[in-house]
């Protein structure tokens, strides 16, 4: 009996020794060490300033209080597609603009998407519109790959403006009785935040309500943002009198080309010309100059 007890005890000690040896063997631990990564969104590149001015150099806004977005979408994924983090942070949150995570060694992709009306949907889609029939808010974006190889990482990030601006400038005076001025064009409803390809082509139909102090004004302007690039669009402009739902006149301006981080101005007379003719001025090739198109 004593013999069997000694044999059992010896086997038990041998088993424990093997397990202890396996636990301490290099490279056999089941735990994977992670390293902290930190990104600080501290700048937004903008090359167009106020309407009527021309920026000669890019403008970078570094103060958190003056960041031109109300929300930032953040996505962190490994090169094999494994998702580590995704969230939308509002400007009112503590530490807005700083994103921290811990990841094991490897190669990763990070995406930042800045705007005021950010909403994500299925299929990697995101939109930054005021509502379904309104134009886009000013939109900023950055995506890049990085590698973690045994040390923590901290990096400053500058987001680039990817939205285009469309300005309607009405040269003639607004007559009495006009209560609404409307602008309509087709735009993408969503963007794929991984490819920046637009989806869900839909109409933008927005209007400005004219108040008594606007009557008689010249060069009245309506400013919108768009995510439609690389193709010509048609912009329809109209107005109504005495709150009528029907437009008194509708002008269609064709061959309008929009470019990311560029301003396109449509300028002409809406009220005084009965049969206006349109002249399309080609976009200026310099980066900061606006593209003026007359209607």
Buried (B, 14 or more C-beta within 10 A) or exposed (E): EEEEEEEEEEEEEEEEEEEEEEEEEEEEEEEEEBBEBBBBBBBBBBBBEEBEEEBEEBEEBEEBEEBBBBBBBBBBBBEEEEEBBEEBBEBEEEEBBBBEBBBEEBEBBBBBBBBBBBBBEEEBBBBBBBEEEBBBBBBBBBBEEBEBEEEEBEEEBBBBBBBBBBBBBBBBBBBEBBBBBBBBBBBBBBBBBBEBEBBEEBEBBBBBEBEEEBEEEEEBBBBBBBBBBEEEBEBBBBBBBEEEEEBBBEBEBEEBBBBBBBBBBBBBBBBEBEEBEBEBEEBEEEEBBBBBBBB
